[in-house]
Amino acid sequence: SNKEIDKNVMKYFDENVEFIDTAFYNPIQGKDNLLRHFLLFRNSDVTALSLQNNMKKKQQQKRGARALGDVKRNIVIDDIVSGLDTYDDETKNENQQQQDIVCVQYHVEQIDGGIIPDTLGMTFYTLCGNKIIRVFDVLEPPSPKPGDAGLKLLNNASKILKLLNLDNANDDDSNAVSST
């Protein structure tokens, strides 16, 4: 059953794991809360990997298209980088263990290989011993990207100012003040 699969996955997490999913405001603290989170959002469109799919699904449903959430998906790993968090001998105490840090870049594809837009993600794992002690998961923002909107707004505001000749009027006022 899916519940058993989740419990098998949970053996890799530390009892005090911190799971930060940027789709949510607050981090999930502890193994029991993380299991509850996984069970609660397993088939939901609320997790970082499927949050944008929820928006697209609503758009497609309005147009009568098949919901993206109904499409079978695969997580495709694009890159993995790992390293050790090392300490100077002077600062390392007896209770401190070396931590492994792993970064995974991924995207989501349909089973047939079609890339699903806006699903590029990155997850950072911190491991101590054989347990995951911290996870930070972030997914790219949906299109249009927020930067696009800000640049377009500034560009349009600049054009309006030029049309109204307000940019020259301000220059004339500043010259008048500086000459007196």
OpenMM code with the backbone's topology and positions (N, CA, C; nanometers):
from openmm import Vec3, app, unit

residues = "SER ASN LYS GLU ILE ASP LYS ASN VAL MET LYS TYR PHE ASP GLU ASN VAL GLU PHE ILE ASP THR ALA PHE TYR ASN PRO ILE GLN GLY LYS ASP ASN LEU LEU ARG HIS PHE LEU LEU PHE ARG ASN SER ASP VAL THR ALA LEU SER LEU GLN ASN ASN MET LYS LYS LYS GLN GLN GLN LYS ARG GLY ALA ARG ALA LEU GLY ASP VAL LYS ARG ASN ILE VAL ILE ASP ASP ILE VAL SER GLY LEU ASP THR TYR ASP ASP GLU THR LYS ASN GLU ASN GLN GLN GLN GLN ASP ILE VAL CYS VAL GLN TYR HIS VAL GLU GLN ILE ASP GLY GLY ILE ILE PRO ASP THR LEU GLY MET THR PHE TYR THR LEU CYS GLY ASN LYS ILE ILE ARG VAL PHE ASP VAL LEU GLU PRO PRO SER PRO LYS PRO GLY ASP ALA GLY LEU LYS LEU LEU ASN ASN ALA SER LYS ILE LEU LYS LEU LEU ASN LEU ASP ASN ALA ASN ASP ASP ASP SER ASN ALA VAL SER SER THR".split()
positions = [
    Vec3(0.0840, -0.1194, 0.0000),
    Vec3(0.0000, 0.0000, 0.0000),
    Vec3(0.0875, 0.1245, 0.0000),
    Vec3(0.0279, 0.2376, -0.0363),
    Vec3(0.1024, 0.3638, -0.0394),
    Vec3(0.1488, 0.4038, 0.0990),
    Vec3(0.0712, 0.3707, 0.2015),
    Vec3(0.1087, 0.4072, 0.3380),
    Vec3(0.2380, 0.3355, 0.3775),
    Vec3(0.2518, 0.2093, 0.3364),
    Vec3(0.3738, 0.1336, 0.3659),
    Vec3(0.4930, 0.1916, 0.2906),
    Vec3(0.4710, 0.2349, 0.1668),
    Vec3(0.5790, 0.2962, 0.0894),
    Vec3(0.6286, 0.4208, 0.1611),
    Vec3(0.5358, 0.5051, 0.2073),
    Vec3(0.5750, 0.6258, 0.2794),
    Vec3(0.6527, 0.5915, 0.4055),
    Vec3(0.6107, 0.4877, 0.4774),
    Vec3(0.6816, 0.4482, 0.5999),
    Vec3(0.8204, 0.3954, 0.5659),
    Vec3(0.8350, 0.3256, 0.4543),
    Vec3(0.9668, 0.2775, 0.4123),
    Vec3(1.0579, 0.3946, 0.3767),
    Vec3(1.0040, 0.4965, 0.3155),
    Vec3(1.0823, 0.6159, 0.2813),
    Vec3(1.1234, 0.6889, 0.4084),
    Vec3(1.0367, 0.6879, 0.5088),
    Vec3(1.0613, 0.7632, 0.6315),
    Vec3(1.1826, 0.7125, 0.7090),
    Vec3(1.2249, 0.5910, 0.6865),
    Vec3(1.3403, 0.5380, 0.7605),
    Vec3(1.4688, 0.6143, 0.7277),
    Vec3(1.4675, 0.6893, 0.6184),
    Vec3(1.5852, 0.7655, 0.5794),
    Vec3(1.5924, 0.9030, 0.6457),
    Vec3(1.4863, 0.9428, 0.7162),
    Vec3(1.4805, 1.0741, 0.7792),
    Vec3(1.5099, 1.0656, 0.9280),
    Vec3(1.5813, 1.1643, 0.9780),
    Vec3(1.6096, 1.1777, 1.1202),
    Vec3(1.4804, 1.2127, 1.1961),
    Vec3(1.4727, 1.1757, 1.3223),
    Vec3(1.3547, 1.2056, 1.4044),
    Vec3(1.3250, 1.3554, 1.4083),
    Vec3(1.4287, 1.4390, 1.4048),
    Vec3(1.4129, 1.5844, 1.4156),
    Vec3(1.4314, 1.6559, 1.2814),
    Vec3(1.3993, 1.5879, 1.1729),
    Vec3(1.4183, 1.6447, 1.0394),
    Vec3(1.3426, 1.7773, 1.0247),
    Vec3(1.4037, 1.8685, 0.9477),
    Vec3(1.3373, 1.9935, 0.9098),
    Vec3(1.3186, 1.9896, 0.7589),
    Vec3(1.1932, 1.9990, 0.7158),
    Vec3(1.1603, 1.9907, 0.5737),
    Vec3(1.1012, 2.1249, 0.5319),
    Vec3(1.1729, 2.1984, 0.4475),
    Vec3(1.1279, 2.3295, 0.4028),
    Vec3(1.0845, 2.3158, 0.2572),
    Vec3(0.9542, 2.3248, 0.2370),
    Vec3(0.8964, 2.3203, 0.1033),
    Vec3(0.8454, 2.4611, 0.0758),
    Vec3(0.9001, 2.5271, -0.0260),
    Vec3(0.8668, 2.6673, -0.0496),
    Vec3(0.7228, 2.6873, -0.0966),
    Vec3(0.6484, 2.5800, -0.1173),
    Vec3(0.5060, 2.5925, -0.1491),
    Vec3(0.4253, 2.6224, -0.0231),
    Vec3(0.4884, 2.6102, 0.0938),
    Vec3(0.4214, 2.6317, 0.2214),
    Vec3(0.4933, 2.7416, 0.2994),
    Vec3(0.4201, 2.8075, 0.3886),
    Vec3(0.4789, 2.9163, 0.4663),
    Vec3(0.5709, 2.8667, 0.5766),
    Vec3(0.5366, 2.7560, 0.6401),
    Vec3(0.6124, 2.7088, 0.7558),
    Vec3(0.6821, 2.5773, 0.7261),
    Vec3(0.8034, 2.5603, 0.7793),
    Vec3(0.8727, 2.4322, 0.7613),
    Vec3(0.8019, 2.3220, 0.8400),
    Vec3(0.8199, 2.2010, 0.7957),
    Vec3(0.7657, 2.0850, 0.8650),
    Vec3(0.8759, 2.0349, 0.9569),
    Vec3(0.8452, 2.0242, 1.0843),
    Vec3(0.9444, 1.9851, 1.1846),
    Vec3(0.9140, 1.8449, 1.2356),
    Vec3(1.0107, 1.7546, 1.2272),
    Vec3(0.9982, 1.6224, 1.2849),
    Vec3(0.9462, 1.5179, 1.1881),
    Vec3(0.9889, 1.3962, 1.2136),
    Vec3(0.9579, 1.2833, 1.1267),
    Vec3(0.8080, 1.2518, 1.1232),
    Vec3(0.7395, 1.2564, 1.2368),
    Vec3(0.5960, 1.2265, 1.2402),
    Vec3(0.5167, 1.3286, 1.1599),
    Vec3(0.5510, 1.4568, 1.1743),
    Vec3(0.4826, 1.5614, 1.0980),
    Vec3(0.5112, 1.5490, 0.9488),
    Vec3(0.6324, 1.5078, 0.9134),
    Vec3(0.6680, 1.4906, 0.7729),
    Vec3(0.5881, 1.3753, 0.7116),
    Vec3(0.5749, 1.2652, 0.7842),
    Vec3(0.4945, 1.1527, 0.7353),
    Vec3(0.3501, 1.1977, 0.7155),
    Vec3(0.2967, 1.2712, 0.8106),
    Vec3(0.1605, 1.3229, 0.7998),
    Vec3(0.1475, 1.4122, 0.6758),
    Vec3(0.2471, 1.4952, 0.6527),
    Vec3(0.2489, 1.5839, 0.5352),
    Vec3(0.2484, 1.5014, 0.4071),
    Vec3(0.3343, 1.4005, 0.3997),
    Vec3(0.3400, 1.3163, 0.2800),
    Vec3(0.2069, 1.2466, 0.2553),
    Vec3(0.1455, 1.1942, 0.3611),
    Vec3(0.0180, 1.1237, 0.3462),
    Vec3(-0.0937, 1.2206, 0.3067),
    Vec3(-0.0928, 1.3385, 0.3647),
    Vec3(-0.1975, 1.4366, 0.3390),
    Vec3(-0.1917, 1.4909, 0.1965),
    Vec3(-0.0716, 1.5132, 0.1449),
    Vec3(-0.0569, 1.5780, 0.0151),
    Vec3(-0.0090, 1.4843, -0.0953),
    Vec3(-0.0177, 1.3541, -0.0737),
    Vec3(0.0326, 1.2566, -0.1712),
    Vec3(-0.0241, 1.2783, -0.3105),
    Vec3(-0.1544, 1.2858, -0.3233),
    Vec3(-0.2174, 1.2992, -0.4552),
    Vec3(-0.2752, 1.4379, -0.4758),
    Vec3(-0.2202, 1.5321, -0.4058),
    Vec3(-0.2707, 1.6687, -0.4094),
    Vec3(-0.1892, 1.7529, -0.5046),
    Vec3(-0.2435, 1.8686, -0.5386),
    Vec3(-0.1707, 1.9641, -0.6212),
    Vec3(-0.1177, 2.0781, -0.5358),
    Vec3(-0.0756, 2.0496, -0.4130),
    Vec3(-0.0325, 2.1538, -0.3216),
    Vec3(0.1170, 2.1462, -0.2925),
    Vec3(0.1835, 2.0389, -0.3293),
    Vec3(0.3258, 2.0283, -0.3000),
    Vec3(0.4070, 2.1052, -0.4027),
    Vec3(0.5332, 2.1280, -0.3721),
    Vec3(0.6185, 2.2082, -0.4608),
    Vec3(0.6249, 2.1491, -0.6008),
    Vec3(0.6250, 2.0179, -0.6130),
    Vec3(0.6354, 1.9569, -0.7452),
    Vec3(0.5082, 1.9685, -0.8266),
    Vec3(0.3953, 1.9967, -0.7633),
    Vec3(0.2712, 2.0000, -0.8394),
    Vec3(0.1928, 2.1288, -0.8218),
    Vec3(0.2480, 2.2277, -0.7534),
    Vec3(0.1759, 2.3515, -0.7292),
    Vec3(0.1430, 2.4229, -0.8594),
    Vec3(0.2401, 2.4339, -0.9496),
    Vec3(0.2143, 2.5002, -1.0758),
    Vec3(0.1190, 2.4178, -1.1604),
    Vec3(0.1236, 2.2860, -1.1464),
    Vec3(0.0329, 2.2014, -1.2219),
    Vec3(-0.1109, 2.2316, -1.1836),
    Vec3(-0.1354, 2.2674, -1.0589),
    Vec3(-0.2695, 2.3012, -1.0135),
    Vec3(-0.3204, 2.4231, -1.0895),
    Vec3(-0.2351, 2.5243, -1.1085),
    Vec3(-0.2754, 2.6443, -1.1819),
    Vec3(-0.3046, 2.6095, -1.3275),
    Vec3(-0.2176, 2.5309, -1.3875),
    Vec3(-0.2368, 2.4936, -1.5263),
    Vec3(-0.3612, 2.4067, -1.5420),
    Vec3(-0.3864, 2.3195, -1.4437),
    Vec3(-0.5021, 2.2318, -1.4488),
    Vec3(-0.6298, 2.3157, -1.4502),
    Vec3(-0.6340, 2.4194, -1.3661),
    Vec3(-0.7524, 2.5053, -1.3622),
    Vec3(-0.7706, 2.5778, -1.4955),
    Vec3(-0.6590, 2.6237, -1.5560),
    Vec3(-0.6680, 2.6906, -1.6852),
    Vec3(-0.7184, 2.5946, -1.7925),
    Vec3(-0.6668, 2.4724, -1.7922),
    Vec3(-0.7081, 2.3747, -1.8918),
    Vec3(-0.8532, 2.3320, -1.8712),
    Vec3(-0.8963, 2.3207, -1.7459),
    Vec3(-1.0340, 2.2813, -1.7195),
    Vec3(-1.1298, 2.3875, -1.7714),
    Vec3(-1.0905, 2.5151, -1.7617),
    Vec3(-1.1743, 2.6223, -1.8144),
    Vec3(-1.1903, 2.6068, -1.9653),
    Vec3(-1.0855, 2.5584, -2.0321),
    Vec3(-1.0902, 2.5413, -2.1775),
    Vec3(-1.1431, 2.4034, -2.2165),
    Vec3(-1.1753, 2.3206, -2.1171),
    Vec3(-1.2276, 2.1871, -2.1457),
    Vec3(-1.1202, 2.0858, -2.1783),
    Vec3(-0.9950, 2.1174, -2.1556),
    Vec3(-0.8858, 2.0249, -2.1859),
    Vec3(-0.8659, 1.9283, -2.0697),
    Vec3(-0.7932, 1.8230, -2.0958),
    Vec3(-0.7612, 1.7256, -1.9919),
    Vec3(-0.6733, 1.7916, -1.8872),
    Vec3(-0.7028, 1.7675, -1.7619),
    Vec3(-0.6275, 1.8295, -1.6528),
    Vec3(-0.4861, 1.7750, -1.6490),
    Vec3(-0.3883, 1.8630, -1.6287),
    Vec3(-0.2487, 1.8228, -1.6217),
    Vec3(-0.2253, 1.7297, -1.5036),
    Vec3(-0.3022, 1.7476, -1.3970),
    Vec3(-0.2902, 1.6604, -1.2810),
    Vec3(-0.3250, 1.5165, -1.3137),
    Vec3(-0.4010, 1.4954, -1.4220),
    Vec3(-0.4371, 1.3600, -1.4637),
    Vec3(-0.3284, 1.2953, -1.5479),
    Vec3(-0.2316, 1.3739, -1.5929),
    Vec3(-0.1236, 1.3234, -1.6763),
    Vec3(-0.0219, 1.2529, -1.5874),
    Vec3(0.0199, 1.1340, -1.6286),
    Vec3(0.1226, 1.0609, -1.5538),
    Vec3(0.2546, 1.1350, -1.5692),
    Vec3(0.3255, 1.1510, -1.4562),
    Vec3(0.4467, 1.2316, -1.4565),
    Vec3(0.5651, 1.1544, -1.4007),
    Vec3(0.6820, 1.1912, -1.4466),
    Vec3(0.8081, 1.1409, -1.3933),
    Vec3(0.8929, 1.2580, -1.3481),
    Vec3(0.9636, 1.2394, -1.2381),
    Vec3(1.0633, 1.3371, -1.1972),
    Vec3(1.1945, 1.2942, -1.2625),
    Vec3(1.2535, 1.3847, -1.3391),
    Vec3(1.3778, 1.3556, -1.4112),
    Vec3(1.4898, 1.4348, -1.3447),
    Vec3(1.5911, 1.3646, -1.2996),
    Vec3(1.7048, 1.4298, -1.2342),
    Vec3(1.8003, 1.4803, -1.3420),
    Vec3(1.8271, 1.6118, -1.3369),
    Vec3(1.9152, 1.6751, -1.4348),
    Vec3(2.0596, 1.6786, -1.3865),
    Vec3(2.0786, 1.6979, -1.2565),
    Vec3(2.2141, 1.7112, -1.2037),
    Vec3(2.2134, 1.6824, -1.0538),
    Vec3(2.3221, 1.6265, -1.0065),
    Vec3(2.3402, 1.6024, -0.8630),
    Vec3(2.4805, 1.6478, -0.8259),
    Vec3(2.4889, 1.7241, -0.7188),
    Vec3(2.6175, 1.7697, -0.6674),
    Vec3(2.6207, 1.7350, -0.5200),
    Vec3(2.7338, 1.6842, -0.4730),
    Vec3(2.7439, 1.6519, -0.3303),
    Vec3(2.8788, 1.6968, -0.2765),
    Vec3(2.8813, 1.7148, -0.1470),
    Vec3(3.0043, 1.7550, -0.0813),
    Vec3(2.9938, 1.7303, 0.0672),
    Vec3(3.1043, 1.7493, 0.1360),
    Vec3(3.1090, 1.7311, 0.2809),
    Vec3(3.1213, 1.8664, 0.3483),
    Vec3(3.0487, 1.8830, 0.4569),
    Vec3(3.0628, 2.0020, 0.5397),
    Vec3(3.1725, 1.9691, 0.6401),
    Vec3(3.2888, 2.0295, 0.6238),
    Vec3(3.4019, 1.9967, 0.7101),
    Vec3(3.4226, 2.1058, 0.8137),
    Vec3(3.4850, 2.0701, 0.9223),
    Vec3(3.5103, 2.1624, 1.0323),
    Vec3(3.6604, 2.1693, 1.0571),
    Vec3(3.7073, 2.2846, 1.1065),
    Vec3(3.8453, 2.2934, 1.1531),
    Vec3(3.8572, 2.2069, 1.2776),
    Vec3(3.9733, 2.1465, 1.2989),
    Vec3(3.9931, 2.0617, 1.4169),
    Vec3(3.9673, 2.1373, 1.5463),
    Vec3(3.9959, 2.2668, 1.5486),
    Vec3(3.9774, 2.3460, 1.6707),
    Vec3(3.8302, 2.3657, 1.7042),
    Vec3(3.7433, 2.3767, 1.6027),
    Vec3(3.6016, 2.4039, 1.6280),
    Vec3(3.5184, 2.2775, 1.6404),
    Vec3(3.5698, 2.1637, 1.5959),
    Vec3(3.4919, 2.0400, 1.5997),
    Vec3(3.4933, 1.9832, 1.7411),
    Vec3(3.3743, 1.9568, 1.7938),
    Vec3(3.3694, 1.8932, 1.9252),
    Vec3(3.3371, 1.7449, 1.9087),
    Vec3(3.3411, 1.6710, 2.0166),
    Vec3(3.3244, 1.5252, 2.0102),
    Vec3(3.1862, 1.4837, 1.9601),
    Vec3(3.0828, 1.5636, 1.9877),
    Vec3(2.9460, 1.5277, 1.9496),
    Vec3(2.9127, 1.5651, 1.8052),
    Vec3(2.9970, 1.6461, 1.7429),
    Vec3(2.9714, 1.6918, 1.6078),
    Vec3(3.0092, 1.5838, 1.5075),
    Vec3(2.9174, 1.5566, 1.4143),
    Vec3(2.9462, 1.4604, 1.3087),
    Vec3(2.9566, 1.5346, 1.1765),
    Vec3(3.0312, 1.4734, 1.0863),
    Vec3(3.0450, 1.5334, 0.9547),
    Vec3(2.9114, 1.5243, 0.8811),
    Vec3(2.8755, 1.6301, 0.8085),
    Vec3(2.7499, 1.6330, 0.7349),
    Vec3(2.7764, 1.6274, 0.5858),
    Vec3(2.6961, 1.5484, 0.5174),
    Vec3(2.6991, 1.5433, 0.3717),
    Vec3(2.5914, 1.6377, 0.3201),
    Vec3(2.6224, 1.7099, 0.2149),
    Vec3(2.5266, 1.8008, 0.1539),
    Vec3(2.5093, 1.7575, 0.0086),
    Vec3(2.3835, 1.7394, -0.0319),
    Vec3(2.3529, 1.6950, -0.1666),
    Vec3(2.2524, 1.7926, -0.2274),
    Vec3(2.2787, 1.8338, -0.3501),
    Vec3(2.1866, 1.9217, -0.4227),
    Vec3(2.1412, 1.8476, -0.5484),
    Vec3(2.0103, 1.8408, -0.5669),
    Vec3(1.9536, 1.7718, -0.6824),
    Vec3(1.8732, 1.8722, -0.7639),
    Vec3(1.9067, 1.8866, -0.8922),
    Vec3(1.8276, 1.9689, -0.9840),
    Vec3(1.7438, 1.8733, -1.0675),
    Vec3(1.6153, 1.9050, -1.0834),
    Vec3(1.5237, 1.8147, -1.1523),
    Vec3(1.4197, 1.8935, -1.2315),
    Vec3(1.3485, 1.8214, -1.3163),
    Vec3(1.2296, 1.8761, -1.3817),
    Vec3(1.1286, 1.7630, -1.3922),
    Vec3(1.0069, 1.7976, -1.4282),
    Vec3(0.9005, 1.6983, -1.4367),
    Vec3(0.8607, 1.6827, -1.5826),
    Vec3(0.8474, 1.5569, -1.6245),
    Vec3(0.8061, 1.5252, -1.7612),
    Vec3(0.6833, 1.4367, -1.7586),
    Vec3(0.6096, 1.4405, -1.8674),
    Vec3(0.5029, 1.3437, -1.8873),
    Vec3(0.5678, 1.2094, -1.9159),
    Vec3(0.4946, 1.1017, -1.8947),
    Vec3(0.5482, 0.9669, -1.9196),
    Vec3(0.5997, 0.9541, -2.0633),
    Vec3(0.5330, 1.0198, -2.1586),
    Vec3(0.5759, 1.0097, -2.2984),
    Vec3(0.6991, 1.0937, -2.3293),
    Vec3(0.7530, 1.1623, -2.2276),
    Vec3(0.8755, 1.2389, -2.2455),
    Vec3(0.8548, 1.3873, -2.2666),
    Vec3(0.7304, 1.4318, -2.2791),
    Vec3(0.7042, 1.5742, -2.2972),
    Vec3(0.7332, 1.6518, -2.1692),
    Vec3(0.8134, 1.7571, -2.1821),
    Vec3(0.8495, 1.8375, -2.0645),
    Vec3(0.7297, 1.9214, -2.0233),
    Vec3(0.7032, 1.9249, -1.8942),
    Vec3(0.5960, 2.0072, -1.8394),
    Vec3(0.6582, 2.1421, -1.8033),
    Vec3(0.6072, 2.2527, -1.8601),
    Vec3(0.6663, 2.3842, -1.8344),
    Vec3(0.6643, 2.4227, -1.6859),
    Vec3(0.7615, 2.5021, -1.6471),
    Vec3(0.7694, 2.5594, -1.5125),
    Vec3(0.7807, 2.4551, -1.4024),
    Vec3(0.8488, 2.3453, -1.4292),
    Vec3(0.8651, 2.2420, -1.3259),
    Vec3(1.0111, 2.2171, -1.2902),
    Vec3(1.0986, 2.3095, -1.3246),
    Vec3(1.2380, 2.2965, -1.2854),
    Vec3(1.2474, 2.3205, -1.1355),
    Vec3(1.3111, 2.2314, -1.0654),
    Vec3(1.3215, 2.2448, -0.9205),
    Vec3(1.4602, 2.2113, -0.8717),
    Vec3(1.4842, 2.2467, -0.7470),
    Vec3(1.6117, 2.2179, -0.6836),
    Vec3(1.5844, 2.1820, -0.5377),
    Vec3(1.6466, 2.0746, -0.4940),
    Vec3(1.6316, 2.0308, -0.3559),
    Vec3(1.7699, 2.0128, -0.2950),
    Vec3(1.7871, 2.0699, -0.1756),
    Vec3(1.9107, 2.0548, -0.0993),
    Vec3(1.8832, 1.9606, 0.0164),
    Vec3(1.9657, 1.8585, 0.0299),
    Vec3(1.9548, 1.7632, 0.1403),
    Vec3(2.0788, 1.7758, 0.2275),
    Vec3(2.0592, 1.7754, 0.3584),
    Vec3(2.1700, 1.7692, 0.4525),
    Vec3(2.1569, 1.6372, 0.5260),
    Vec3(2.2626, 1.5576, 0.5219),
    Vec3(2.2617, 1.4267, 0.5851),
    Vec3(2.3665, 1.4218, 0.6954),
    Vec3(2.3322, 1.3543, 0.8015),
    Vec3(2.4256, 1.3306, 0.9112),
    Vec3(2.4199, 1.1812, 0.9404),
    Vec3(2.5325, 1.1152, 0.9263),
    Vec3(2.5298, 0.9695, 0.9356),
    Vec3(2.4542, 0.9169, 0.8150),
    Vec3(2.3563, 0.8325, 0.8383),
    Vec3(2.2749, 0.7779, 0.7295),
    Vec3(2.1349, 0.8369, 0.7273),
    Vec3(2.1150, 0.9510, 0.7918),
    Vec3(1.9818, 1.0097, 0.8025),
    Vec3(1.9779, 1.1491, 0.7405),
    Vec3(1.8646, 1.1823, 0.6791),
    Vec3(1.8425, 1.3163, 0.6257),
    Vec3(1.7955, 1.4035, 0.7413),
    Vec3(1.8693, 1.5118, 0.7684),
    Vec3(1.8331, 1.5986, 0.8809),
    Vec3(1.7666, 1.7287, 0.8349),
    Vec3(1.7843, 1.7653, 0.7069),
    Vec3(1.7237, 1.8887, 0.6567),
    Vec3(1.7015, 1.8763, 0.5070),
    Vec3(1.5866, 1.9273, 0.4616),
    Vec3(1.5528, 1.9305, 0.3192),
    Vec3(1.5025, 2.0705, 0.2875),
    Vec3(1.5521, 2.1269, 0.1791),
    Vec3(1.5027, 2.2563, 0.1296),
    Vec3(1.4661, 2.2367, -0.0159),
    Vec3(1.3366, 2.2501, -0.0493),
    Vec3(1.2875, 2.2232, -0.1839),
    Vec3(1.2260, 2.3497, -0.2419),
    Vec3(1.2693, 2.3868, -0.3617),
    Vec3(1.2173, 2.5068, -0.4267),
    Vec3(1.1917, 2.4761, -0.5746),
    Vec3(1.0822, 2.5299, -0.6252),
    Vec3(1.0431, 2.5109, -0.7639),
    Vec3(1.0376, 2.6471, -0.8318),
    Vec3(1.0725, 2.6515, -0.9584),
    Vec3(1.0703, 2.7790, -1.0299),
    Vec3(0.9291, 2.8373, -1.0296),
    Vec3(0.9185, 2.9700, -1.0315),
    Vec3(0.7855, 3.0316, -1.0329),
    Vec3(0.7169, 3.0085, -1.1667),
    Vec3(0.5842, 3.0133, -1.1665),
    Vec3(0.5117, 2.9914, -1.2926),
    Vec3(0.5323, 3.1076, -1.3889),
    Vec3(0.5106, 3.0806, -1.5163),
    Vec3(0.5187, 3.1863, -1.6181),
    Vec3(0.3899, 3.2652, -1.6182),
    Vec3(0.3906, 3.3924, -1.6470),
    Vec3(0.5104, 3.4710, -1.6726),
    Vec3(0.5885, 3.4916, -1.5443),
    Vec3(0.7180, 3.4911, -1.5558),
    Vec3(0.8057, 3.5078, -1.4399),
    Vec3(0.7853, 3.6464, -1.3809),
    Vec3(0.7947, 3.6584, -1.2484),
    Vec3(0.7738, 3.7887, -1.1848),
    Vec3(0.8658, 3.8978, -1.2404),
    Vec3(0.9883, 3.8631, -1.2760),
    Vec3(1.0821, 3.9614, -1.3316),
    Vec3(1.0318, 4.0198, -1.4622),
    Vec3(0.9667, 3.9376, -1.5435),
    Vec3(0.9116, 3.9855, -1.6696),
    Vec3(0.8081, 4.0952, -1.6450),
    Vec3(0.7211, 4.0725, -1.5483),
    Vec3(0.6140, 4.1689, -1.5218),
    Vec3(0.6720, 4.3024, -1.4744),
    Vec3(0.7701, 4.2977, -1.3867),
    Vec3(0.8311, 4.4200, -1.3360),
    Vec3(0.9001, 4.4992, -1.4457),
    Vec3(0.9726, 4.4314, -1.5312),
    Vec3(1.0414, 4.4995, -1.6417),
    Vec3(0.9424, 4.5587, -1.7415),
    Vec3(0.8369, 4.4837, -1.7707),
    Vec3(0.7360, 4.5343, -1.8646),
    Vec3(0.6652, 4.6556, -1.8063),
    Vec3(0.6364, 4.6525, -1.6778),
    Vec3(0.5713, 4.7657, -1.6123),
    Vec3(0.6586, 4.8907, -1.6194),
    Vec3(0.7876, 4.8752, -1.5876),
    Vec3(0.8790, 4.9894, -1.5944),
    Vec3(0.8927, 5.0424, -1.7372),
    Vec3(0.9000, 4.9524, -1.8328),
    Vec3(0.9103, 4.9918, -1.9725),
    Vec3(0.7872, 5.0715, -2.0159),
    Vec3(0.6687, 5.0234, -1.9814),
    Vec3(0.5454, 5.0928, -2.0179),
    Vec3(0.5327, 5.2265, -1.9454),
    Vec3(0.5714, 5.2308, -1.8183),
    Vec3(0.5667, 5.3571, -1.7437),
    Vec3(0.6593, 5.4598, -1.8083),
    Vec3(0.7757, 5.4162, -1.8525),
    Vec3(0.8705, 5.5045, -1.9189),
    Vec3(0.8119, 5.5594, -2.0486),
    Vec3(0.7449, 5.4747, -2.1258),
    Vec3(0.6825, 5.5184, -2.2517),
    Vec3(0.5725, 5.6205, -2.2250),
    Vec3(0.4934, 5.5985, -2.1210),
    Vec3(0.3855, 5.6923, -2.0871),
    Vec3(0.4440, 5.8273, -2.0477),
    Vec3(0.5499, 5.8260, -1.9666),
    Vec3(0.6137, 5.9513, -1.9266),
    Vec3(0.6664, 6.0274, -2.0477),
    Vec3(0.7243, 5.9555, -2.1435),
    Vec3(0.7750, 6.0216, -2.2644),
    Vec3(0.6615, 6.0799, -2.3469),
    Vec3(0.5501, 6.0048, -2.3563),
    Vec3(0.4348, 6.0552, -2.4317),
    Vec3(0.3779, 6.1817, -2.3681),
    Vec3(0.3756, 6.1841, -2.2370),
    Vec3(0.3219, 6.2999, -2.1664),
    Vec3(0.4257, 6.4097, -2.1490),
    Vec3(0.5486, 6.3791, -2.1915),
    Vec3(0.6601, 6.4721, -2.1794),
    Vec3(0.6874, 6.5099, -2.0334),
    Vec3(0.6527, 6.4199, -1.9439),
    Vec3(0.6757, 6.4464, -1.8021),
    Vec3(0.8229, 6.4325, -1.7649),
    Vec3(0.8953, 6.3492, -1.8361),
    Vec3(1.0361, 6.3322, -1.8021),
    Vec3(1.1152, 6.4603, -1.8290),
    Vec3(1.0824, 6.5360, -1.9362),
    Vec3(1.1500, 6.6630, -1.9644),
    Vec3(1.1042, 6.7730, -1.8706),
    Vec3(0.9757, 6.7704, -1.8334),
    Vec3(0.9238, 6.8722, -1.7422),
    Vec3(0.9967, 6.8653, -1.6086),
    Vec3(1.0240, 6.7441, -1.5598),
    Vec3(1.0971, 6.7288, -1.4336),
    Vec3(1.2405, 6.7770, -1.4472),
    Vec3(1.3009, 6.7548, -1.5635),
    Vec3(1.4372, 6.8016, -1.5855),
    Vec3(1.4426, 6.9534, -1.5837),
    Vec3(1.3409, 7.0207, -1.6475),
    Vec3(1.3360, 7.1671, -1.6489),
    Vec3(1.3209, 7.2217, -1.5081),
    Vec3(1.2349, 7.1603, -1.4252),
    Vec3(1.2158, 7.2056, -1.2873),
    Vec3(1.3443, 7.1925, -1.2067),
    Vec3(1.4150, 7.0821, -1.2263),
    Vec3(1.5383, 7.0617, -1.1475),
    Vec3(1.6449, 7.1626, -1.1909),
    Vec3(1.6488, 7.1978, -1.3212),
    Vec3(1.7436, 7.2979, -1.3684),
    Vec3(1.7102, 7.4357, -1.3110),
    Vec3(1.5811, 7.4660, -1.3064),
    Vec3(1.5394, 7.5960, -1.2535),
    Vec3(1.5783, 7.6093, -1.1064),
    Vec3(1.5651, 7.5045, -1.0306),
    Vec3(1.5983, 7.5100, -0.8884),
    Vec3(1.7484, 7.5221, -0.8708),
    Vec3(1.8243, 7.4503, -0.9522),
    Vec3(1.9697, 7.4527, -0.9344),
    Vec3(2.0301, 7.5837, -0.9801),
    Vec3(1.9639, 7.6603, -1.0704),
    Vec3(2.0215, 7.7843, -1.1203),
    Vec3(1.9935, 7.9027, -1.0279),
    Vec3(1.9039, 7.8854, -0.9325),
    Vec3(1.8736, 7.9981, -0.8438),
    Vec3(1.9551, 7.9958, -0.7188),
] * unit.nanometer
topology = app.Topology()
chain = topology.addChain("A")
for resn in residues:
    res = topology.addResidue(resn, chain)
    for name in ("N", "CA", "C"):
        topology.addAtom(name, app.Element.getBySymbol(name[0]), res)
